Amino acid sequence: MQIHLSPRNVRLTGAIHAYVAEKIIRLEEIDEEILAAHVVLLHDEQTDSGGLYCVKVHLAIRGPDIHASDEDGDLYAAIDKISDKLARQLRKRKTRVVDKRRNSSRDEPAL
């Protein structure tokens, strides 16, 4: 799987890169069909509280791609939130696919 990071107004350190890679690789344990992940890290300094970090992720998989975004005052917290959202979406997709397979095998007439 390819992981592409795009920092916007954020200095990309080795620690941030490793943390994002770890979270994305954990998603691959849920669904091995992830082809690529594009992660955009944004920092908005215009807010009153000193800035919000926004993380947007696009997962390229077979079928419809998965998108998610979230923001928080802490970059690592935003990354955690987004990985939880993506894990939930992947589990939901996997359950849907498995149920579809089970239901299609029941509908076949017995010989």
C-alpha positions in Angstrom: 0.0 0.0 0.0 1.2 3.5 -0.8 0.9 6.3 1.7 1.0 9.8 0.4 1.3 12.7 2.9 0.5 16.3 2.0 1.3 18.8 4.7 -0.3 22.2 4.4 1.0 24.9 6.8 2.4 22.0 8.9 6.0 21.0 9.3 6.2 17.3 8.5 8.6 15.7 11.0 9.7 12.1 11.2 7.5 11.5 14.3 4.3 12.7 12.5 5.1 10.7 9.4 5.7 7.5 11.5 2.5 8.1 13.5 0.4 8.5 10.4 1.9 5.5 8.8 1.3 3.4 11.9 -2.4 4.4 12.0 -2.9 3.7 8.2 -1.1 0.3 8.4 -3.5 -0.7 11.3 -6.4 0.0 8.9 -4.9 -2.6 6.5 -5.4 -5.2 9.2 -9.2 -4.6 8.9 -9.2 -4.7 5.1 -6.3 -5.9 3.0 -7.7 -4.4 -0.2 -6.5 -0.9 0.5 -4.4 0.2 -2.5 -3.3 3.6 -1.4 -3.9 6.3 1.2 -3.7 10.1 0.6 -3.5 12.0 3.9 -3.7 15.8 3.9 -2.6 17.6 7.1 -3.9 21.2 7.4 -3.2 23.8 10.0 -5.6 26.8 10.3 -4.0 29.5 12.3 -6.9 32.0 11.8 -9.1 30.5 14.6 -9.2 32.2 18.0 -7.9 29.3 20.0 -4.5 29.3 18.3 -5.2 27.1 15.4 -7.0 23.9 14.5 -5.5 20.9 12.8 -7.6 19.3 10.1 -6.8 15.8 8.7 -8.4 14.6 5.5 -7.9 11.0 4.3 -8.8 9.4 1.0 -8.5 5.6 0.9 -8.3 4.0 -2.6 -9.9 0.5 -2.4 -11.7 -1.7 -4.8 -15.2 -0.3 -5.4 -16.1 3.1 -4.0 -13.3 4.9 -2.3 -13.5 6.0 1.4 -13.2 9.6 2.5 -13.1 11.1 5.9 -12.0 14.3 7.6 -11.8 15.6 11.1 -10.3 18.5 13.1 -8.9 19.1 16.6 -6.7 21.5 18.4 -4.0 18.8 18.6 -2.6 17.1 15.5 -2.2 13.7 17.1 -5.7 13.8 18.4 -7.1 14.6 15.0 -5.1 11.7 13.5 -6.6 9.4 16.1 -10.1 10.6 15.4 -9.7 10.1 11.7 -8.3 6.6 12.1 -11.3 5.6 14.2 -13.7 7.0 11.6 -11.9 5.1 8.8 -11.8 1.9 10.8 -15.6 2.2 11.5 -16.2 2.7 7.7 -14.0 -0.2 6.7 -15.7 -2.6 9.2 -19.1 -1.5 8.0 -18.1 -2.1 4.4 -16.6 -5.5 5.2 -19.8 -6.5 7.0 -21.9 -5.4 4.1 -19.8 -7.5 1.7 -19.9 -10.6 3.9 -23.6 -10.3 4.4 -24.2 -10.0 0.7 -22.2 -13.1 0.0 -24.1 -15.1 2.7 -27.5 -13.9 1.4 -26.6 -14.7 -2.2 -25.6 -18.3 -1.3 -28.9 -18.9 0.6 -31.0 -17.7 -2.4 -29.6 -20.3 -4.7 -32.0 -23.3 -5.3 -31.0 -26.6 -3.9 -30.3 -29.4 -6.4 
